[in-house]
Amino acid sequence: MPGIVLFGYSDVGYECLDLLVGQGRDVRLVVTHEDSPSEARWFRSVRERARAAGIETSTAEIKDDPGIEARIASLAPDLILSCYYRRMIPARILAHARLGAFNMHGSLLPKYRGRAPVNWAILHGETQVGATLHRMVKRADAGDIVDAEAVAVGPEETAFEAMGKVVGAARRVLTRQIDALLAGTAPQTPQDETAATYFGGRTPEDGRIDWTWPAARIVNLVRAVAAPFPGAFSDGTGERLFVWRARKAAGTGIPGTVLATAPLVVACGDGAVEIAEASLGEGAPTGGAALGLAAGARIG
């Protein structure tokens, strides 16, 4: 039976591993990450799923531990799969897979190569996201496409909600293609480099709201970083204001001015934004009207 080494993390990694285990595939090794104590883990554990299936598991960092490459070489895998693994896998490791190495990426390539693709897609107001299975090459997310599936995103859906749809799409794509991958017959189509976009990782500070922005940009930022991500925020209210749900609203005024309190409406660059759910400092999320901000107050 063809052997597989899987690099995986997060819910996409979990679902892809769960599929392989459920089909009785020969997964010889799972390489994943130690959970970061600074990150709230909202996703299921690849390591726990692998251990439950009796699969050898490693959390060694490939850039620091040469032993992981030696172990992969000794296993002589036919196929390497990467499913939301957070590190670039060196070409010398990919070369150990007889049938090649393939990655499941959370965007419709060639758009949104790089880190946090779903968050970036929501930030830019995309109406669909998806999962793409592609061959791994030296450049990130640039290899030939095997298969992809798009899923629609509603105008108020958050990146977390969209991510749930991407997870399902990733499992369906791998279901369609795993037999062909293991037979060495999977279709492969070069990406259109003229349509490629690339984005890097995001930090909590990237969630800062600039009230001079258009309403659509502010709303999309809120959607892109809403819980369980760190959240969009604004200072100037005594405590930091975190905005968890927002929508465009009628009104005009100096950007950052509270125009109404029930519902809570704040002026921005081209109109206004209704803050439907928010919190102050470490407080629990609540409706915007319950925050106690006065009309005419300035934030941001």
Buried (B, 14 or more C-beta within 10 A) or exposed (E): EBBBBBBBBBBBBBBBBBBBBEEEBBBBBBBBBEBEEEEEEEBBBBBEBBEEBEBBBBBBEBEEEEEBBEBBEEBEBBBBBBBBBBEEBEEEBBEBBEBBBBBBBBBBBBBBBBBBBBBBBBBBBBEEBBBBBBBBBEEBBBBBBBBBBBBEBEEEBBBBBBBEBBBBBBBBBBBBBBEEBBEEEBEBEEBEEEEBBBBEEBEEEBBEBBBBBBBBBBBBBBBBBBBBBBBBBBEEBEEBBBBBBBBBBEBEBEBBBBBBBEEBBBBBBBBBBBBBBBBBEEEEBEBBBBBEBEEEBBBB
